[in-house]
Amino acid sequence: MPERISCVGSSLEQSALRLQNVGFGYGGSADLLRDVSFSLAPGTLNFITGLAGAGKSTLLRICDGRDRPSRGQAYLFGTDTKMAKAGELAAMRRRLGLVFQNARLLDHMTAFDNVALPLRLARRRRVDYVKDVQELLTWAGLEERQQQTAASLSASERQRVAIARALVGKPDLLLADEPFTNLEDDAGQRMIRILLNIHRFGTAVLIATGNRTLIAGSGGRELRLSAGCIGASDIAA
């Protein structure tokens, strides 16, 4: 497992993420999000739930700065994403771990190189990260597959690579969109346990999912998205 992640920051970073009265709509259509407000403290586990089409994926894109709110503010590490310059957004995104619904691997690259990609983009030296990448791939049950191209991997293996890639940079904030799909095997269950416990190392975690069983046993906080608004409830462990 990774070393403990530092959560120390300025007073502006008391929340890793804070949304304040956020609204969002596509073109001339009715607003998908109307009045969304919540904050994520470092070291907390949180879930977004809601019916299909409720806007969970859109909300995650606002959280990571890919989309800007039509109204209201989204503060990522204390900075309003609508006001941030391109360089500031890039720096903030380097502190994120992202798991997408469709894995989004580079098929021509090996499992090892896909996991290492965020570190390469951050101009880290291979000698400094090779052991971390190998350790994560071993945890993911891919020790013997790390030099295989992503195109040759099964759906479960691809999802495990995607999760390992999100974790390798020891992010301050992890955002995951339906990450539990295709993780029915033993190695997949191991990755689920990592996802549900990485907040103990200081990461703020936000997972969009409809898996009620995993949510109920997690001890995390549920943020229910309905009619464009959020309702929150604490879930008993």
ABEGO torsion letter per residue (X at the ends): XBBBBBABBBAAAABABBBBGBBBBBEABBBABABBBBBBBBGBBBBBBEBBGAGAAAAAAAAAGABBBABEBBBBGGBBAAABBAAAAAAAAAABBBBBAAGGBBAABBAAAAAAAAAAAAGBBAAAAAAAAAAAAAAAGAAAAAABBAAABBAAAAAAAAAAAAAAAGBABBBBBGAABGAABAAAAAAAAAAAAAAAAGBBBBBBBABAAAAAAAGBBBBBBBGGBBBBBBBBX
